[in-house]
Amino acid sequence: MRTFVRSGLAPRIVFGSGTLSQVREEAAALGAGKVLVLSTPRQAGLADRVERQLGEMYAGTFAQAEEHTPVEVTDRALGLLHDLGADCVVSIGGGSTTGLGKAIALRTGVPQVAVPTTYAGSEVTAVLGETTSGQKTTMSSPEVLPETVIYDVDLTLTLPWDVTLTSAVNAMAHCVEALYSPNAGPSVGPSVTGQAVESIRVIARNLPELKRDLHDLDARTEVLYGAWLAGACLARVEMALHHKLCHTLGGSFSLPHSPTHAVVLPYAMAYNAPAAGVAMEQIAIAMGVPDAPSGMQDLIRSLGGPTSLGQLGLGVDDIERAVELATTKAYPNPREVTAEGLRDLLTRAQKGQQLPRC
């Protein structure tokens, strides 16, 4: 089993089995005196485990984190932080909880310990996405990067299969876009390509093993390792069409985060394939398939993943508004993003059309 600690580069990484037991030590190393624990309502039991580990450092819990980090939720959490006099946050859960911790850190400067229980990857990035009045925007700042991330494989053993699958595909999406990112060159180091390919390989190989046995500790370890690599890629390059489109669909149409990524990814890959041939070849080799976009879609479908945006709640009448929102601002992408092209992509994704196999 993989077990390691990576220091010297932000964030500090503690990876292994049973590593939640180190949360008090890691918080204390950041100078924490009183810690506010963050979670979603569903993960309140995990927050209780953190409370027991923190002992006298525990100040309280805010268990109301929500997807897409609504600013009104952040305001409520900030009120509790100030009332308790807390000087550190520990966020335990998926991307929703991590996002809340980042939003609090941005506004207060308090240090963060992130304890991810899914494969979101946002815990190792300096990027924050927030939703205000139905519009989701992203920003980047060193202030939102957690100081320490504790990966405890044991915490992923109870992750339901649907969340396991879509969260892992979300991680692979980071790698797909890192491979054709315009700034994934020498300035960020050649390791980005290697990390992205390795992440896709280990996740794609181990997801079928987890489908057979959700409690396969070795497979859980490898997928979590792949998710960390994916997050590290996300942290170092700009994301493109896939992520921008998913943020639009999530923030403005309230579509669930990781299932939306799972549906959109193959279609976004197919859209960019004509302008990203090398990346698609790397992905196909890593997955062991002849064609990357259809191979990704086949993998997701074979494992019971979501197949259309329609089933997630996006109506045909929503497509034009989504196109308008997703083309408001320019962003880097290997192929020019046009309203016509996006309209076609979203129409196919809304219906769940099968991609052609090359």
C-alpha positions in Angstrom: 0.0 0.0 0.0 1.2 3.5 -0.8 2.1 5.6 2.3 4.0 8.8 2.0 4.5 12.4 3.3 5.4 15.2 0.9 6.8 18.3 2.6 8.5 21.4 1.2 5.9 22.1 -1.4 2.5 23.5 -0.7 0.3 21.9 0.3 1.9 19.4 2.6 0.6 15.9 1.7 0.0 13.1 4.2 -1.1 9.9 2.3 -1.9 6.5 3.6 -4.3 4.4 5.7 -5.5 5.6 9.1 -3.9 9.0 8.6 -6.9 10.9 10.0 -5.3 10.2 13.4 -2.7 12.8 12.5 -5.2 15.7 12.1 -4.5 17.2 15.5 -0.8 17.1 15.0 -1.1 18.7 11.6 -3.4 21.4 12.8 -1.1 22.2 15.8 1.8 22.5 13.4 -0.1 25.3 11.7 -0.4 27.1 15.0 -4.0 26.3 15.5 -5.6 26.8 18.9 -9.3 26.4 18.2 -10.5 24.5 15.1 -13.8 24.8 13.3 -14.7 21.5 11.5 -16.5 21.8 8.1 -18.6 19.1 6.5 -21.9 18.5 4.6 -25.0 17.3 6.5 -24.4 13.8 5.0 -20.8 13.7 6.4 -21.6 14.9 9.9 -20.5 11.5 11.2 -17.0 12.1 9.8 -17.0 15.5 11.4 -17.6 13.8 14.7 -14.6 11.6 14.1 -12.5 14.7 13.5 -13.8 16.2 16.8 -12.7 13.2 18.7 -9.2 13.4 17.1 -8.8 17.1 17.8 -9.7 16.9 21.5 -9.4 20.2 23.4 -8.5 22.0 20.1 -12.1 21.3 18.8 -14.2 24.5 18.7 -17.3 23.5 16.8 -18.7 22.1 13.5 -20.4 23.7 10.6 -22.1 20.8 8.7 -24.0 22.8 6.1 -21.5 22.9 3.2 -23.2 22.9 -0.3 -22.2 22.2 -3.8 -20.9 25.1 -5.9 -20.0 27.1 -2.7 -22.9 29.5 -2.5 -21.8 32.8 -0.9 -24.7 32.8 1.6 -23.5 29.5 3.0 -20.0 30.9 3.4 -21.4 33.9 5.2 -23.1 31.6 7.7 -20.0 29.6 8.3 -18.0 32.8 8.8 -20.4 33.9 11.4 -19.8 30.7 13.4 -16.1 31.0 12.9 -16.1 34.4 14.5 -18.5 33.5 17.3 -16.3 30.6 18.3 -13.0 32.5 18.0 -11.7 29.7 15.8 -8.3 30.2 14.1 -8.1 27.2 11.8 -10.5 25.1 9.7 -10.5 21.4 9.0 -12.7 20.5 6.0 -13.6 16.8 5.7 -15.6 15.6 2.7 -15.7 16.2 -1.0 -15.3 19.3 -3.2 -18.2 21.1 -1.6 -16.6 21.1 1.9 -13.1 21.9 0.4 -14.6 24.8 -1.4 -16.2 26.2 1.8 -12.8 26.0 3.6 -11.2 27.9 0.7 -13.8 30.6 0.8 -13.3 31.1 4.5 -9.6 31.2 4.2 -9.8 33.8 1.4 -11.8 36.1 3.6 -10.0 35.5 6.9 -6.5 34.1 6.2 -7.0 31.2 8.6 -5.0 28.1 7.8 -6.7 25.0 6.4 -6.3 21.3 6.8 -8.3 19.5 4.0 -9.3 15.8 4.5 -10.8 14.8 1.2 -13.2 11.8 1.1 -13.8 11.8 -2.7 -11.6 12.2 -5.7 -12.3 15.9 -6.5 -8.7 17.1 -6.5 -9.6 20.7 -5.6 -7.9 20.3 -2.2 -4.5 20.8 -3.9 -5.4 23.8 -6.0 -5.3 27.5 -5.5 -8.6 27.8 -7.3 -12.0 28.6 -5.8 -15.4 28.5 -7.5 -18.2 30.4 -5.9 -21.9 30.9 -6.8 -23.7 34.2 -6.4 -27.3 34.7 -7.6 -27.1 31.7 -9.8 -23.8 32.6 -11.5 -20.7 30.5 -10.7 -17.3 32.3 -11.1 -13.8 31.0 -10.4 -10.7 32.8 -9.2 -7.2 31.9 -8.3 -5.3 33.1 -5.2 -2.5 31.6 -3.0 -4.8 32.4 0.0 -7.2 29.6 -0.9 -4.7 26.8 -1.1 -4.9 24.5 1.9 -1.7 24.3 4.0 -2.0 20.6 4.6 -4.0 17.8 2.9 -4.5 14.5 4.7 -5.5 11.6 2.4 -6.8 8.7 4.4 -7.7 5.8 2.1 -9.9 4.3 4.9 -12.3 7.2 4.5 -13.1 6.3 0.9 -14.1 2.7 1.7 -17.8 3.7 2.4 -18.0 6.0 -0.6 -21.1 4.9 -2.6 -20.4 3.5 -6.1 -22.2 6.3 -7.9 -20.1 9.0 -6.2 -17.0 6.9 -6.5 -17.4 6.6 -10.3 -18.4 10.2 -11.1 -15.8 11.7 -8.7 -13.1 9.6 -10.3 -14.1 10.6 -13.8 -14.0 14.2 -12.6 -10.4 13.5 -11.6 -9.6 12.1 -15.0 -11.1 15.3 -16.6 -8.4 17.3 -14.8 -5.8 15.2 -16.6 -7.5 15.2 -20.0 -7.5 19.0 -20.0 -4.0 19.2 -18.6 -2.7 17.2 -21.5 -3.8 19.8 -24.1 -3.6 22.9 -21.9 -1.8 25.7 -23.7 0.4 26.4 -20.7 1.4 22.8 -19.9 4.8 23.4 -21.3 8.4 23.8 -19.9 7.4 26.6 -17.6 5.4 24.2 -15.4 7.7 21.3 -15.9 7.5 18.1 -18.0 6.1 16.2 -15.0 2.6 17.4 -15.8 2.2 15.2 -18.8 3.6 12.2 -16.9 1.4 12.8 -13.9 -1.7 13.2 -16.1 -1.1 10.0 -18.1 -0.3 8.0 -15.0 -3.4 9.3 -13.2 -5.7 8.3 -16.1 -4.0 4.9 -16.3 -4.4 4.0 -12.6 -7.9 5.3 -12.3 -9.2 3.6 -15.5 -7.6 0.3 -14.5 -8.9 0.3 -10.9 -12.4 1.5 -11.4 -13.6 -1.9 -12.7 -12.0 -3.5 -9.6 -14.0 -1.2 -7.3 -17.2 -1.9 -9.2 -16.6 -5.5 -8.3 -15.6 -4.8 -4.7 -16.1 -1.3 -3.2 -14.0 -2.3 -0.2 -10.9 -3.3 -2.3 -8.3 -1.4 -0.3 -5.6 -1.7 -2.9 -7.9 -0.4 -5.7 -9.1 2.4 -3.4 -5.5 3.4 -2.7 -4.6 3.5 -6.4 -7.7 5.6 -7.3 -7.0 8.0 -4.5 -3.4 8.2 -5.6 -4.6 8.9 -9.1 -6.9 11.6 -7.8 -4.0 13.3 -6.0 -2.0 13.3 -9.3 -5.0 14.7 -11.1 -5.4 17.5 -8.6 -1.7 18.3 -8.9 -2.2 18.7 -12.7 -5.2 20.9 -12.2 -3.2 23.1 -9.9 -0.5 23.8 -12.4 -2.3 24.5 -15.7 -5.4 26.4 -17.0 -8.5 24.3 -17.6 -10.4 24.6 -20.8 -13.9 23.9 -22.4 -14.8 20.9 -20.2 -14.4 22.6 -16.9 -15.8 26.0 -18.0 -18.9 24.3 -19.4 -19.4 22.2 -16.3 -19.1 25.2 -14.0 -21.8 26.9 -16.1 -24.1 23.9 -15.9 -23.6 23.5 -12.2 -23.7 27.1 -11.1 -26.6 28.3 -13.3 -28.7 25.2 -13.7 -28.0 23.5 -10.4 -26.8 20.3 -12.0 -24.9 17.9 -9.6 -21.1 18.5 -9.9 -19.4 15.2 -10.5 -22.2 13.6 -12.5 -22.2 16.6 -14.8 -18.4 16.1 -15.3 -19.0 12.4 -16.1 -21.5 13.1 -18.8 -19.8 16.1 -20.4 -16.2 14.8 -20.5 -16.5 12.4 -23.5 -18.4 15.0 -25.5 -15.8 17.8 -24.7 -13.0 15.4 -25.7 -14.7 14.7 -29.0 -15.1 18.4 -29.6 -11.4 19.0 -29.0 -10.1 15.9 -30.6 -9.5 17.4 -34.1 -7.1 20.0 -32.5 -5.6 17.8 -29.8 -4.5 14.6 -31.5 -1.4 14.0 -29.4 -3.3 14.3 -26.2 -6.0 12.0 -27.4 -3.4 9.4 -28.4 -1.8 9.6 -25.0 -5.2 9.2 -23.3 -6.1 6.2 -25.5 -2.8 4.5 -24.7 -3.3 5.1 -21.0 -6.8 3.6 -21.1 -6.0 0.8 -23.5 -8.6 1.8 -26.0 -8.4 2.6 -29.7 -10.2 6.0 -29.4 -10.1 8.3 -26.4 -13.5 10.1 -26.5 -15.6 7.0 -27.3 -13.4 4.9 -25.0 -14.0 7.2 -22.1 -17.8 7.2 -22.8 -17.8 3.4 -23.0 -15.9 3.1 -19.7 -18.4 5.4 -17.9 -21.4 3.6 -19.4 -20.1 0.1 -18.7 -19.7 1.0 -15.1 -23.2 2.4 -14.7 -22.4 6.0 -14.8 -24.8 8.8 -15.9 -25.3 9.0 -19.7 -27.1 12.3 -20.4 -27.5 15.8 -19.1 -31.3 15.4 -19.6 -31.4 12.8 -16.8 -29.4 15.2 -14.6 -32.0 18.0 -15.1 -31.0 20.0 -18.1 -33.9 20.6 -20.4 -33.8 21.1 -24.2 -35.0 24.7 -23.6 -32.0 25.3 -21.3 -29.4 24.7 -24.0 -29.5 28.1 -25.6 -29.0 29.9 -22.3 -26.1 27.5 -21.4 -24.5 28.3 -24.7 -24.8 32.0 -24.1 -23.3 31.8 -20.6 -20.5 29.5 -21.7 -19.4 31.9 -24.5 -19.6 35.1 -22.5 -15.9 35.1 -21.7 -12.9 33.8 -23.7 -10.8 31.0 -22.3 -7.9 28.9 -23.6 -9.0 25.8 -25.5 -7.2 23.8 -28.3 -10.2 24.3 -30.6 -12.0 27.5 -31.1 -15.2 27.6 -28.9 -18.1 28.7 -31.0 -21.8 29.0 -30.2 -22.7 26.6 -33.0 -20.2 24.0 -31.7 -21.3 24.3 -28.1 -24.9 24.0 -29.2 -24.2 20.8 -31.0 -22.1 19.4 -28.0 -24.8 20.2 -25.5 -27.6 18.8 -27.7 -25.8 15.5 -28.0 -25.0 15.5 -24.3 -28.5 16.4 -23.3 -29.8 13.4 -25.3 -26.9 11.1 -24.3 -26.0 10.2 -27.9 -23.4 7.5 -28.4 -20.1 8.9 -29.8 -18.8 7.2 -32.9 -16.0 4.8 -32.4 -12.9 5.6 -34.5 
